[in-house]
């Protein structure tokens, strides 16, 4: 039973139509949000463990449409991006909904997750015996 569970868990992203990326850091991009007069638009980039989006971490905020996400621990991860509108007159911040990388649909036409495992170091002191 345990083997079946592990096989299903490993294949779950494929069954859901998600691409599994094995790259760290991973470069992501998104489309710009239309500017709003009297406001500054930036984007927050978030990382969450697959299956636990409520415990996300904000890894950065940028005005750019590109961001390089570096994962610090092993596992399956999803990336989220949300728009931050800062009102110029009083610095009030308004946040959009989060666009998650694993959600299929119009906002993410090619859903993906990032699977990260540390690469082991090469053995040292190679010699003839």
Buried (B, 14 or more C-beta within 10 A) or exposed (E): EEEEEEEEEEEBBEEEEBEEBEEBEBEBEBEEBEEEEEBBBBBBBBBBBBEEBEEBEEBEEEEEEEBEBEBEEEEBBBBBBBBBBEEEEEEEEEEBEBBBBBBEEEBBEEBBBBBBEEEEEEEEEEEEE
